[in-house]
Structures are given as structure tokens and as C-alpha cells.
């Protein structure tokens, strides 16, 4: 039987090795470097085929620790065999490390990388097997985690700050009780007497000031967007430029679960078109449930020819971890930073991206600019502005209004340094020192600022980038389906913000108690008063004004004007929130694609739907807090957001 010829370029990457391999024609003798049109007897071929056919059954019997170093582009031994081995083997300690550029001889072509991996694996495997040898019981959860090796310093976040299997029950109760007291306070006027009118006056004034603050912050950021947009246009975007002009390097982590490919491809096109692509290292953080991981990686890698390095990691499910972005990002980034030296970590900035966001072309130029300006200024997280522009033409009015309500509140939330959301960047060394993402919490975005603050012992600052990142409103094929999707997203959001508040209080540094209390008060009031309570408070105030008993003339006039002032504040916000997000569409810088559209003919219906959005958001939060009190984390449905409607998914 004639075997196919194997060329040196399939095995080696070094040109001299390739030439030596191809020049060696000693056939099947002991000194041959490889196979060159060898002949094989039928008996040997039959034995080889029989051995290969028996391998899947033998894989399931394998219990020893093992390490596989395999290049996904190996043209001689397909990586699908390695993936099958990882799935079938019963080994408690096993690791598959992709070796890009390793070809069929990774131990030759990537010798330093492979040597580090082998040494690390042997050290951890011996430590893992030692209890077996000494007949000491040890649970699988206690086995060494390979992510602790390498340049990681100190404890990982999960070890430093143990998480309870609840979603901040005490805080959820306080949020629920505070919300009821806040929105129901005007009705106390019916039994409290005229003196309570002045207390209500203070609350109304606070609402008016808070609404004015959020309005002014939105206007300020829109003005900043206009200046940044003009600056980017003047810089002639679209050219890659000189990659050595800026010393900042970018580690971009793209989280993937089971989204359709075309969702990811749109995001990758923006990354590849960025002027910072030559200074970029892209990592795909895949869940164990991700289908076709190797096929996906090959497809996605083809979309990033301008990017310097592309890799992927598959996160295995662990019982103690919350499935979702936090655990997946922590696993993949933990393995990626193992490949980097401490000096490299200092130069990189981490940016988290998922398939529900679309970065503009000016994101990384503005990030580079801010990184250089804030060098040595303490812990920082960079946060862009968000707008519900992605696939907006397929959304319904209520969900558009809900998204615009949240996006309108972000400038004020960022100005108060309360939290970062959805998409963010941070110095990679800062991220490593805080122990990576915490895999036992829900919201990796909300946790980012809190973890940085606690690990550094001082408040981490939000640096807002003057760029617009496109996100998707809750989508589905029907109005009811879209509202259900909004409810799912809202429930998880309510859990995240409760968890991060409880985390920050429980793990605060001794010298930061006062600043933590100040942060919690601002956090609590903004979360309840503006985002949830303003609509119901205005309604209960109008009801109290209509049902109130006879009051002295001064209090009666005060109550009348309070009711009108709250009506003006509420109507102004209902009109401004959709308009604000509509204007943001003009500052989104993207390649031409069908995902980012904001038709002006939708604006009127979005404004009319705003009361429904406020009511829906309030009901969802109340339901979520109640459910969290009863069930903890088990009461949260972990689902990916829908970036496209069902009719598009079928195309």
C-alpha cells in the first residue's frame, strides 16, 4: 500500500528543518527523519486500521493524568481526535493546550512554550497524584488549578473572597423594602398630617435635582462625543497606521457560548478594521457547551488577518461556579496570562467584548489616548457609552424605550463612579493582581470596579471614553416574546447590582468603611429613586394630592406645585431618554453593516412606549428581588441575550 507523501512544511516551521526533512530519502530505515512514499504491507495496514478503530473505546478507559499539546492547524493529525479524547477520558486531571504554529511537531516549532507547559503540567500532576500514592482521600475540587501557575500573583478572586450561595439576601430585602417605602411615601400624607407635606417637598426637590444632574451629564457626554467624533474623522480612519507609534498593547477577550456565527463575525470585522489591530491579541473564551469549537475558531481567525495573535480556550463546567461570563473569562484569561511575562503584562490593557456589543472603530484610538494620559494615576476602569443601536429596526417600542432609559442613566452612573457596565477595559496587570474575574458572581462588569477597589485598598476610578458602543435592545419575533426577554435580562441585572453592593460592603478594607458607606448610599438611592421609583413616586404623589384631606393653604399650594413639578420631571425624562439614544447613533463609527440602524420614524412610538418601559422595569425588579430572597442564585435563569430576532436566526 502506498502512503501519502508528507512534506516538511507540514511538520516544521524552520526552513532548515524543512529542507533537511525533504532531503532525507532513506525511506523506512532507522535514521530517516520522516516518511517518503513508504510502502506498507496489507497486514500492517489492517493492524493500523484496527488500532485506530479501537481508540474511541480505549479513550473512555483512560484515567491517568495527561497533557495534549496540539496545533489546531495540524494537517497530519486532526485536532478532532484530541477533542474526542478530552470528552471521553475519565481522567480527573487532564489538559488540552492549543499550540498555534506548532504544526505536527510543536515540541520543535514552539519549544519554549511547550517546555513551560510540560514542566507546569508535571509539577501539578505529581502534586495531584501524591494523595493517591499515600492513600489520602482528596476530592476532585481540591486538585490543583493550572491557572495558578505562571505570572499570576497572590490568590485568585474566588479564593480571596469566598462567595455565598445566595444573591445578597439582606441587601435584596433592603432594596425591596426601600423601594416600597420610597414610592409609597406620598400616601402617608393621608394619615400623617400637614407636616408631612414638607418632607415630601424635600423628596420632590431631590428627585428634581437628581433628574437635572442626569440630564446635564447626558448633555455633557454628547458634547464630548461630538468633539471626539470630529477628531477621529480628521485622523482619516480606515488605515492601519504604524503599529509602533503607540506602545500600548491590547488583550481583547471575546466571550462565546452558543451564539450564531454571523453575530460574532460582525464584532470581529470591527476589531480587524481597527487601527490598533496590529497591537492586538484576541482570545476567544468558549464555554464547554459551545458547539464546533475548532470550526468556530478557524472561522473567526480568518476574520482577523490584521490581528497579531489569535487563540481560544474552552472553559470546563465546575459545580461551584456560576455558568456565564465571569467563570468563562476567568478561566480563559487565566490561561492566557500564563503565556506572558511580567513585563508584557505591564504593557497590555484588557478589553472585554461579547457578541451583544459592537465596538466602534474609534474605541481603541480613544482608549490609547486615555491610557497614555492616565499613566500612573491609580486603579482605573475605562468605560464607553452605550446605545441600543444593534438591530434596532427589528425591536418593539417598549423594549427600545427600556434600553434608552438605561442608556440615558449611564452617564450619571459613571459620573458618580458607581459601576461599569457591559463593555470595559482595564490595565492587565491590575486585573491580574485582583485575581481575575470572580467565577462565583453573576455580573463580571459590575464586579470589575468593585474588585479593583477592594484589591487596591482605594477607590478605582471610572474613566469614560468618548465613544459609543452599540448594544441590542431585548429582541424576539413577537411583542410578548420581546417583553419576556426584557424580563429575563432585568432579573439578572437586578441580581448583579445587589450582589456587587453586598460584595463591596462585606469585603471592604478597614480604612474604607466611610467611603464604602458613601458609595452604598449613592448606589442605593440612584438604583431606587431614579431607575425604579420615579414613575411610581409621581403616580402616588398625584393620588395623594387628589385624596388628601383638607390642608392649610400653604401646604395645599406646596402639594399642588410638587405634583406639577414631578409631572414635568417625569415627562421631560420620558421625552429626553429616547431622543438621547437616537442622537447617539450619529456618533457611532462603524463599517457599513445591517446591524446598526436607528430609524427616526421609530422615535415617536418609542417615546409613547416609555411609560410601559418604566412600569415593566419596576415590576421586573420587584419580582427579581422577591425571587432572589426565596431561592438565591437558583432563582436566576442564566441565558444569553438575543442580539437578533427569531426571524433573522432562521435565515
C-alpha positions as CSV (number, residue, x, y, z in Angstrom):
1,X,0.0,0.0,0.0
2,X,1.3,3.5,-0.9
3,X,1.2,6.1,1.8
4,X,0.6,9.8,1.0
5,X,3.7,11.9,0.9
6,X,4.4,14.1,3.9
7,X,6.1,17.4,3.2
8,X,8.5,19.1,5.6
9,X,6.3,22.2,5.7
10,X,3.6,20.1,7.3
11,X,5.9,19.2,10.2
12,X,8.3,22.1,10.8
13,X,8.2,25.8,10.7
14,X,12.0,26.4,10.4
15,X,13.2,26.5,6.8
16,X,16.4,24.5,7.6
17,X,14.4,21.7,9.3
18,X,12.0,21.6,6.3
19,X,15.0,21.3,3.9
20,X,16.6,18.5,6.0
21,X,13.3,16.7,6.2
22,X,12.6,16.8,2.5
23,X,16.2,15.9,1.6
24,X,16.3,12.8,3.7
25,X,15.4,9.9,1.4
26,X,16.4,6.9,3.4
27,X,12.9,5.5,3.3
28,X,11.9,3.5,6.3
29,X,15.4,3.0,7.7
30,X,16.1,3.8,11.4
31,X,17.8,7.1,10.6
32,X,15.0,8.6,8.5
33,X,13.6,11.9,9.5
34,X,10.1,11.1,8.0
35,X,8.1,9.1,5.6
36,X,8.7,9.5,1.9
37,X,6.4,7.4,-0.3
38,X,6.8,4.4,2.0
39,X,5.3,1.0,1.2
40,X,3.2,-0.8,3.8
41,X,2.1,-4.4,3.8
42,X,-1.6,-5.2,3.9
43,X,-1.2,-6.9,7.3
44,X,0.4,-3.8,8.8
45,X,-2.2,-1.6,7.3
46,X,-5.0,-3.8,8.7
47,X,-3.4,-3.7,12.1
48,X,-3.1,0.1,12.0
49,X,-6.8,0.5,10.9
50,X,-7.9,-1.9,13.7
51,X,-5.9,0.1,16.3
52,X,-7.4,3.4,15.1
53,X,-11.0,1.9,15.2
54,X,-10.5,0.7,18.8
55,X,-9.2,4.1,20.1
56,X,-12.6,5.7,21.0
57,X,-13.4,2.7,23.2
58,X,-10.0,2.9,24.8
59,X,-10.2,6.6,25.4
60,X,-13.1,6.1,27.9
61,X,-10.9,3.8,29.9
62,X,-8.1,6.3,30.4
63,X,-7.8,7.6,34.0
64,X,-4.2,8.7,34.2
65,X,-3.3,12.4,34.1
66,X,-2.4,13.6,30.7
67,X,-1.4,16.7,28.7
68,X,-2.0,17.2,25.0
69,X,0.0,19.8,23.1
70,X,-1.7,20.0,19.7
71,X,-1.8,22.7,16.9
72,X,-5.4,23.2,15.7
73,X,-3.9,23.6,12.2
74,X,-2.0,20.3,12.2
75,X,-2.6,18.9,8.7
76,X,-1.4,15.3,9.6
77,X,-3.2,14.6,12.9
78,X,-6.6,16.4,13.0
79,X,-7.3,18.1,16.4
80,X,-10.8,16.5,16.4
81,X,-9.1,13.4,17.9
82,X,-7.8,15.4,20.8
83,X,-11.2,16.9,21.4
84,X,-12.7,13.4,21.4
85,X,-10.1,12.3,23.9
86,X,-10.8,15.2,26.2
87,X,-14.6,14.4,26.2
88,X,-14.3,10.6,26.6
89,X,-11.5,10.1,29.1
90,X,-12.2,9.7,32.8
91,X,-9.0,11.4,33.9
92,X,-9.6,13.8,36.7
93,X,-6.5,15.8,35.7
94,X,-6.3,16.4,32.0
95,X,-5.4,19.4,29.9
96,X,-5.5,20.3,26.2
97,X,-3.3,23.2,25.2
98,X,-3.6,24.5,21.6
99,X,-0.2,25.4,20.2
100,X,-0.7,27.8,17.3
101,X,2.2,27.5,14.9
102,X,3.2,24.1,16.3
103,X,2.2,22.2,13.1
104,X,2.9,18.4,13.5
105,X,6.0,19.0,15.7
106,X,5.0,21.5,18.4
107,X,7.9,20.4,20.6
108,X,10.3,21.6,17.8
109,X,8.5,24.6,16.5
110,X,7.3,26.1,19.8
111,X,9.9,24.6,22.1
112,X,9.9,27.3,24.9
113,X,6.1,27.4,25.1
114,X,5.8,23.6,25.2
115,X,8.6,23.2,27.7
116,X,6.9,25.6,30.1
117,X,3.6,23.8,29.6
118,X,5.2,20.3,30.2
119,X,7.0,21.5,33.3
120,X,3.9,23.1,34.7
121,X,1.8,20.1,34.0
122,X,4.3,17.6,35.5
123,X,4.6,19.7,38.7
124,X,0.8,19.9,39.1
125,X,0.1,16.3,38.1
126,X,2.7,15.0,40.6
127,X,1.1,17.1,43.3
128,X,-2.4,15.9,42.3
129,X,-1.3,12.2,42.3
130,X,0.6,12.4,45.6
131,X,-2.5,11.9,47.8
132,X,-3.4,8.8,45.8
133,X,0.0,7.3,46.5
134,X,-0.2,8.0,50.2
135,X,-3.8,6.7,50.3
136,X,-5.3,10.0,51.4
137,X,-8.8,10.9,50.3
138,X,-9.0,14.0,48.1
139,X,-12.0,15.4,46.3
140,X,-11.7,16.4,42.6
141,X,-12.5,20.0,43.5
142,X,-9.3,20.2,45.6
143,X,-7.0,19.3,42.7
144,X,-4.5,22.0,41.7
145,X,-5.7,24.5,39.2
146,X,-3.3,25.1,36.3
147,X,-4.4,28.7,36.1
148,X,-2.5,29.4,39.3
149,X,0.8,28.9,37.6
150,X,2.9,31.5,35.8
151,X,2.9,35.2,36.4
152,X,-0.3,35.3,38.5
153,X,0.4,37.0,41.8
154,X,-1.4,36.2,45.1
155,X,-4.7,34.4,45.4
156,X,-7.3,34.1,42.7
157,X,-10.5,36.1,43.4
158,X,-12.6,33.0,44.2
159,X,-10.1,32.1,47.0
160,X,-9.5,35.6,48.3
161,X,-13.2,36.5,48.6
162,X,-15.4,33.4,49.1
163,X,-18.9,33.8,47.7
164,X,-22.1,32.7,49.4
165,X,-24.6,30.7,47.5
166,X,-27.1,33.5,47.8
167,X,-27.7,36.7,45.9
168,X,-27.2,39.2,48.8
169,X,-30.5,38.3,50.6
170,X,-30.2,41.1,53.2
171,X,-29.5,43.7,50.6
172,X,-32.2,42.4,48.3
173,X,-34.6,42.8,51.3
174,X,-33.4,46.3,51.9
175,X,-33.8,47.2,48.3
176,X,-37.3,45.7,48.2
177,X,-38.4,47.5,51.5
178,X,-36.7,50.7,50.5
179,X,-38.5,50.7,47.1
180,X,-41.9,50.2,48.8
181,X,-41.3,53.0,51.3
182,X,-40.0,55.4,48.7
183,X,-42.8,55.1,46.2
184,X,-45.5,54.8,48.8
185,X,-44.3,57.7,50.9
186,X,-46.8,60.2,49.4
187,X,-49.7,58.1,50.6
188,X,-48.6,58.6,54.2
189,X,-49.8,62.1,53.8
190,X,-53.4,60.7,54.2
191,X,-52.7,59.8,57.8
192,X,-49.6,61.8,58.8
193,X,-50.9,65.3,58.7
194,X,-49.9,68.5,57.0
195,X,-46.3,68.5,58.5
196,X,-45.5,65.5,56.2
197,X,-46.1,67.8,53.2
198,X,-42.7,69.4,53.9
199,X,-41.0,66.0,54.0
200,X,-42.5,65.2,50.6
201,X,-41.2,68.6,49.4
202,X,-37.7,67.5,50.2
203,X,-38.1,64.3,48.3
204,X,-39.5,66.0,45.3
205,X,-36.7,68.5,45.3
206,X,-34.2,65.6,45.5
207,X,-35.9,64.0,42.5
208,X,-35.7,67.2,40.5
209,X,-32.1,67.8,41.3
210,X,-31.2,64.2,40.5
211,X,-33.1,64.4,37.2
212,X,-31.4,67.6,36.3
213,X,-28.0,66.1,37.2
214,X,-28.6,63.1,34.9
215,X,-29.8,65.4,32.2
216,X,-26.8,67.6,32.4
217,X,-24.4,64.7,32.4
218,X,-26.1,63.3,29.3
219,X,-25.7,66.6,27.5
220,X,-22.0,66.9,28.6
221,X,-21.2,63.5,27.3
222,X,-23.0,64.1,24.0
223,X,-20.8,67.2,23.6
224,X,-17.7,65.2,24.3
225,X,-18.8,62.6,21.7
226,X,-19.2,65.4,19.1
227,X,-15.6,66.5,19.7
228,X,-14.2,63.0,19.7
229,X,-16.1,62.2,16.6
230,X,-14.6,65.2,14.8
231,X,-11.1,64.3,16.0
232,X,-11.4,60.8,14.7
233,X,-12.8,61.9,11.3
234,X,-9.9,64.3,11.0
235,X,-7.4,61.4,11.6
236,X,-8.5,59.6,8.4
237,X,-9.8,56.4,9.9
238,X,-9.6,53.1,8.0
239,X,-5.8,53.0,7.7
240,X,-4.0,50.6,10.0
241,X,-1.2,53.1,10.5
242,X,2.2,52.3,12.1
243,X,1.8,49.7,14.8
244,X,4.9,51.0,16.6
245,X,3.6,54.5,17.1
246,X,1.8,53.5,20.3
247,X,3.4,51.3,23.0
248,X,0.0,50.2,24.4
249,X,-0.9,46.6,23.6
250,X,-4.4,45.2,23.8
251,X,-5.7,41.9,25.0
252,X,-9.2,41.5,23.7
253,X,-11.3,38.7,25.2
254,X,-14.4,37.7,23.2
255,X,-16.9,35.6,25.2
256,X,-18.7,32.9,23.3
257,X,-21.4,30.5,24.3
258,X,-23.8,29.3,21.6
259,X,-24.4,32.4,19.5
260,X,-24.8,32.1,15.7
261,X,-21.6,32.7,13.8
262,X,-22.8,35.8,12.0
263,X,-23.3,37.6,15.3
264,X,-19.6,37.1,16.2
265,X,-18.4,37.9,12.7
266,X,-19.8,41.4,12.8
267,X,-18.0,42.1,16.0
268,X,-14.7,40.6,14.6
269,X,-15.0,42.7,11.5
270,X,-14.9,45.8,13.6
271,X,-11.8,44.5,15.6
272,X,-9.9,43.7,12.4
273,X,-10.7,47.1,10.9
274,X,-9.3,48.9,14.0
275,X,-6.1,50.8,13.6
276,X,-4.9,49.0,16.8
277,X,-5.3,45.5,15.3
278,X,-1.5,45.0,14.8
279,X,-1.1,45.6,18.5
280,X,-3.9,43.3,19.5
281,X,-4.1,39.9,21.0
282,X,-7.6,38.3,20.6
283,X,-8.7,35.4,22.9
284,X,-11.9,33.6,22.5
285,X,-13.4,32.4,25.8
286,X,-15.6,29.5,25.0
287,X,-18.0,27.6,27.3
288,X,-17.8,23.8,27.4
289,X,-21.3,23.8,25.8
290,X,-20.0,25.8,22.8
291,X,-20.7,23.7,19.7
292,X,-18.0,23.3,17.0
293,X,-15.2,25.0,19.0
294,X,-12.4,24.3,16.5
295,X,-14.6,25.1,13.5
296,X,-15.6,28.3,15.1
297,X,-12.0,29.2,16.0
298,X,-10.9,28.6,12.4
299,X,-13.7,30.7,11.0
300,X,-13.2,33.5,13.5
301,X,-9.4,33.5,13.0
302,X,-9.9,34.1,9.2
303,X,-11.7,37.3,10.0
304,X,-8.7,38.7,11.9
305,X,-5.8,38.8,9.4
306,X,-4.7,42.2,10.8
307,X,-4.6,41.0,14.4
308,X,-1.2,40.0,15.8
309,X,-2.3,36.9,17.8
310,X,-5.5,34.8,18.0
311,X,-6.2,31.9,20.4
312,X,-9.0,30.2,22.2
313,X,-9.7,28.3,25.4
314,X,-12.6,26.1,26.5
315,X,-13.9,26.5,30.0
316,X,-15.0,23.3,31.7
317,X,-18.1,23.5,33.9
318,X,-17.5,23.4,37.6
319,X,-20.3,22.8,40.2
320,X,-19.2,25.7,42.4
321,X,-19.1,28.2,39.6
322,X,-21.9,30.3,38.1
323,X,-22.1,29.4,34.5
324,X,-21.7,32.5,32.4
325,X,-19.3,35.3,31.5
326,X,-17.4,35.6,34.9
327,X,-16.2,31.9,35.1
328,X,-15.6,31.7,31.4
329,X,-13.5,34.9,31.3
330,X,-11.6,34.0,34.4
331,X,-10.6,30.5,33.0
332,X,-9.6,31.7,29.6
333,X,-7.7,34.8,30.7
334,X,-6.0,32.9,33.5
335,X,-4.5,30.6,30.9
336,X,-3.7,33.3,28.5
337,X,-1.7,35.4,31.0
338,X,0.4,32.3,31.9
339,X,2.0,32.7,28.5
340,X,3.0,36.3,29.2
341,X,5.9,37.6,31.2
342,X,5.5,40.3,33.9
343,X,7.0,42.9,31.6
344,X,4.4,42.0,28.9
345,X,1.6,42.3,31.5
346,X,2.6,45.9,32.2
347,X,2.2,46.9,28.6
348,X,-1.3,45.3,27.9
349,X,-4.7,46.6,28.5
350,X,-7.6,44.1,28.8
351,X,-10.8,44.8,26.9
352,X,-13.8,42.5,27.4
353,X,-16.2,42.1,24.4
354,X,-19.1,39.7,23.8
355,X,-21.4,39.1,21.0
356,X,-24.0,41.5,22.3
357,X,-21.8,44.6,21.7
358,X,-20.3,46.1,18.7
359,X,-17.2,48.2,19.2
360,X,-16.7,51.3,17.0
361,X,-13.6,51.9,15.0
362,X,-12.5,54.8,17.3
363,X,-12.7,52.7,20.5
364,X,-9.1,51.7,20.7
365,X,-7.6,55.0,19.5
366,X,-9.5,56.8,22.3
367,X,-8.5,54.1,24.7
368,X,-4.8,54.5,23.7
369,X,-5.2,58.2,24.2
370,X,-6.7,57.9,27.7
371,X,-4.2,55.2,28.8
372,X,-1.3,57.5,28.0
373,X,-2.9,60.4,29.8
374,X,-3.7,58.4,32.9
375,X,-0.4,56.6,33.3
376,X,0.4,56.1,37.0
377,X,-2.9,57.6,38.2
378,X,-4.0,54.6,40.3
379,X,-6.6,51.9,39.7
380,X,-8.9,52.7,36.7
381,X,-11.5,51.0,34.6
382,X,-12.3,52.6,31.1
383,X,-15.9,52.7,30.2
384,X,-17.5,53.7,26.9
385,X,-21.0,55.0,26.5
386,X,-23.7,52.6,25.3
387,X,-26.7,52.9,22.9
388,X,-29.3,50.3,21.9
389,X,-28.5,50.6,18.2
390,X,-27.8,47.0,17.2
391,X,-30.6,45.5,15.1
392,X,-32.8,48.3,16.5
393,X,-35.1,48.3,13.4
394,X,-36.4,44.8,14.5
395,X,-37.2,45.8,18.1
396,X,-40.5,46.9,19.6
397,X,-41.2,50.3,21.1
398,X,-41.4,49.2,24.7
399,X,-38.0,47.4,24.7
400,X,-36.4,50.3,22.8
401,X,-37.7,52.7,25.5
402,X,-36.4,50.3,28.2
403,X,-32.9,50.3,26.6
404,X,-32.9,54.1,26.1
405,X,-33.9,54.5,29.8
406,X,-30.9,52.5,31.0
407,X,-28.5,54.1,28.5
408,X,-29.7,57.6,29.5
409,X,-28.9,56.8,33.1
410,X,-25.3,55.6,32.4
411,X,-23.6,59.0,32.1
412,X,-24.9,59.9,35.6
413,X,-24.0,56.5,37.0
414,X,-20.5,56.8,35.5
415,X,-20.0,60.3,36.8
416,X,-20.9,59.1,40.3
417,X,-18.4,56.3,40.0
418,X,-21.0,53.7,40.9
419,X,-20.3,50.8,38.4
420,X,-19.2,49.9,34.9
421,X,-21.5,48.0,32.6
422,X,-21.4,45.6,29.6
423,X,-18.1,46.6,27.9
424,X,-15.0,47.9,29.6
425,X,-11.2,48.0,29.6
426,X,-8.6,47.8,32.5
427,X,-4.9,47.5,32.8
428,X,-4.0,43.8,32.5
429,X,-1.6,43.9,35.5
430,X,-4.3,45.5,37.6
431,X,-6.7,42.7,36.5
432,X,-4.1,40.0,37.4
433,X,-3.4,41.5,40.8
434,X,-7.1,41.5,41.7
435,X,-7.2,37.7,41.0
436,X,-9.0,37.7,37.6
437,X,-12.8,37.7,37.4
438,X,-14.7,36.1,40.3
439,X,-16.3,33.0,38.9
440,X,-19.0,32.7,41.6
441,X,-20.7,36.0,40.9
442,X,-23.1,36.9,38.1
443,X,-22.1,40.3,36.7
444,X,-18.5,40.5,35.6
445,X,-19.0,44.1,34.5
446,X,-20.4,45.3,37.9
447,X,-17.8,43.3,39.8
448,X,-14.8,44.8,37.8
449,X,-14.9,48.2,39.5
450,X,-15.7,46.6,43.0
451,X,-12.8,44.1,42.8
452,X,-10.3,46.7,41.7
453,X,-11.4,49.0,44.5
454,X,-11.1,46.3,47.2
455,X,-7.8,44.7,45.9
456,X,-6.1,48.1,45.7
457,X,-7.5,49.4,49.0
458,X,-8.6,52.7,47.4
459,X,-11.4,53.7,45.1
460,X,-10.9,52.7,41.5
461,X,-12.0,55.4,39.1
462,X,-14.2,55.1,36.0
463,X,-12.6,56.9,33.0
464,X,-15.4,57.4,30.5
465,X,-14.3,57.1,26.9
466,X,-16.0,59.5,24.4
467,X,-17.1,56.7,22.1
468,X,-20.5,54.9,21.5
469,X,-20.7,51.1,21.8
470,X,-23.7,49.5,20.1
471,X,-25.8,47.1,22.2
472,X,-29.0,45.3,21.4
473,X,-32.5,46.0,22.8
474,X,-34.4,42.9,24.0
475,X,-35.5,41.2,20.8
476,X,-37.8,38.4,19.8
477,X,-40.2,37.6,17.0
478,X,-43.2,38.9,18.9
479,X,-44.1,41.7,21.2
480,X,-44.8,39.3,24.1
481,X,-41.5,37.4,23.4
482,X,-39.5,40.7,23.5
483,X,-41.1,41.7,26.8
484,X,-40.3,38.3,28.2
485,X,-36.7,38.7,27.0
486,X,-36.6,42.1,28.7
487,X,-37.8,40.5,32.0
488,X,-35.1,37.8,31.8
489,X,-32.4,40.4,31.3
490,X,-33.9,42.6,34.0
491,X,-33.9,39.8,36.6
492,X,-30.3,39.1,36.0
493,X,-29.4,42.8,36.1
494,X,-31.3,43.2,39.5
495,X,-29.2,40.2,40.8
496,X,-25.9,41.7,39.6
497,X,-26.4,45.1,41.2
498,X,-27.5,43.5,44.5
499,X,-24.5,41.1,44.5
500,X,-21.9,43.8,43.8
501,X,-23.2,46.1,46.6
502,X,-23.1,43.2,49.1
503,X,-19.6,42.2,47.9
504,X,-18.2,45.7,48.3
505,X,-19.6,46.0,51.8
506,X,-18.6,42.6,53.0
507,X,-15.0,42.7,51.7
508,X,-14.2,46.3,52.2
509,X,-10.8,47.3,53.6
510,X,-10.8,48.5,57.3
511,X,-9.9,52.1,56.3
512,X,-12.5,52.4,53.6
513,X,-15.7,52.0,55.7
514,X,-16.7,55.6,55.4
515,X,-16.1,55.8,51.6
516,X,-17.9,52.4,51.2
517,X,-21.0,53.7,53.1
518,X,-21.0,56.9,51.0
519,X,-20.9,54.7,47.8
520,X,-23.7,52.5,49.1
521,X,-25.9,55.4,49.9
522,X,-25.4,56.9,46.4
523,X,-25.8,53.5,44.8
524,X,-29.0,52.7,46.7
525,X,-30.7,56.0,46.1
526,X,-29.9,56.1,42.3
527,X,-30.9,52.5,41.9
528,X,-34.2,53.0,43.7
529,X,-35.1,56.6,43.2
530,X,-34.3,57.3,39.6
531,X,-34.2,53.9,37.8
532,X,-37.1,52.3,39.6
533,X,-39.0,54.7,41.8
534,X,-39.6,57.9,39.9
535,X,-42.6,56.8,37.9
536,X,-44.5,55.2,40.8
537,X,-43.5,58.0,43.1
538,X,-45.0,60.6,40.7
539,X,-48.2,58.4,40.4
540,X,-48.6,58.0,44.2
541,X,-48.0,61.8,44.7
542,X,-50.8,62.6,42.2
543,X,-53.0,60.1,44.0
544,X,-52.2,61.6,47.4
545,X,-52.9,65.1,46.1
546,X,-56.3,64.0,44.9
547,X,-57.2,62.1,48.1
548,X,-55.6,64.3,50.7
549,X,-57.8,65.7,53.4
550,X,-58.1,69.4,54.0
551,X,-54.7,71.0,54.4
552,X,-53.6,74.5,55.4
553,X,-53.4,76.9,52.4
554,X,-49.6,76.9,52.3
555,X,-49.3,73.1,52.4
556,X,-52.1,72.8,49.8
557,X,-50.3,75.1,47.4
558,X,-47.0,73.3,48.1
559,X,-48.6,69.9,47.3
560,X,-50.1,71.3,44.1
561,X,-46.8,72.6,42.8
562,X,-44.9,69.4,43.9
563,X,-47.3,67.4,41.8
564,X,-46.8,69.6,38.8
565,X,-43.0,69.6,39.2
566,X,-42.9,65.8,39.4
567,X,-45.0,65.6,36.3
568,X,-42.7,68.0,34.5
569,X,-39.6,66.0,35.6
570,X,-41.2,62.7,34.5
571,X,-42.4,63.9,31.2
572,X,-39.1,65.6,30.4
573,X,-37.3,62.3,31.1
574,X,-39.7,60.3,29.1
575,X,-39.1,62.6,26.1
576,X,-35.4,63.0,26.5
577,X,-34.3,59.4,27.0
578,X,-35.3,58.1,23.6
579,X,-34.1,61.3,21.9
580,X,-30.7,61.0,23.7
581,X,-30.2,57.5,22.3
582,X,-31.4,58.5,18.9
583,X,-28.7,61.2,18.8
584,X,-26.0,58.7,19.9
585,X,-26.5,56.8,16.6
586,X,-24.8,59.7,14.8
587,X,-21.6,59.2,16.8
588,X,-21.2,55.5,16.2
589,X,-18.3,54.9,13.9
590,X,-18.6,51.6,12.1
591,X,-18.1,49.8,8.8
592,X,-21.2,49.5,6.7
593,X,-23.4,46.7,8.1
594,X,-27.1,46.0,8.5
595,X,-27.0,45.7,12.3
596,X,-26.6,49.3,13.3
597,X,-29.6,51.4,12.4
598,X,-31.7,53.8,14.3
599,X,-34.6,54.9,12.0
600,X,-36.1,58.3,13.0
601,X,-39.6,57.1,12.3
602,X,-39.4,54.9,15.4
603,X,-38.7,57.8,17.7
604,X,-42.4,58.9,18.3
605,X,-43.5,55.4,19.2
606,X,-40.5,54.8,21.4
607,X,-41.5,58.0,23.4
608,X,-45.1,56.8,23.7
609,X,-43.9,53.4,24.9
610,X,-41.7,54.9,27.6
611,X,-44.3,54.7,30.4
612,X,-44.7,51.0,29.6
613,X,-40.9,50.6,29.9
614,X,-40.7,52.2,33.3
615,X,-43.6,50.1,34.6
616,X,-42.1,46.9,33.2
617,X,-38.7,47.7,34.7
618,X,-40.2,48.3,38.1
619,X,-42.3,45.1,38.1
620,X,-39.3,43.0,36.9
621,X,-37.0,44.4,39.7
622,X,-39.6,43.8,42.4
623,X,-40.2,40.2,41.1
624,X,-36.5,39.6,40.8
625,X,-35.7,40.8,44.4
626,X,-38.5,38.7,45.8
627,X,-37.3,35.6,43.8
628,X,-33.7,36.2,44.9
629,X,-34.8,36.3,48.6
630,X,-36.5,32.9,48.3
631,X,-34.2,31.0,46.0
632,X,-30.8,32.8,45.9
633,X,-28.8,32.1,42.8
634,X,-31.0,29.2,41.9
635,X,-33.7,31.7,41.1
636,X,-31.8,33.3,38.3
637,X,-32.1,32.0,34.8
638,X,-28.8,32.3,33.1
639,X,-29.5,33.0,29.4
640,X,-27.6,34.7,26.7
641,X,-29.2,37.9,25.4
642,X,-30.8,37.9,22.0
643,X,-29.0,40.1,19.6
644,X,-31.2,39.2,16.6
645,X,-34.9,38.3,16.4
646,X,-36.1,34.8,15.6
647,X,-37.0,35.5,12.0
648,X,-33.4,36.6,11.4
649,X,-32.0,33.5,13.1
650,X,-33.8,31.3,10.6
651,X,-32.4,33.0,7.6
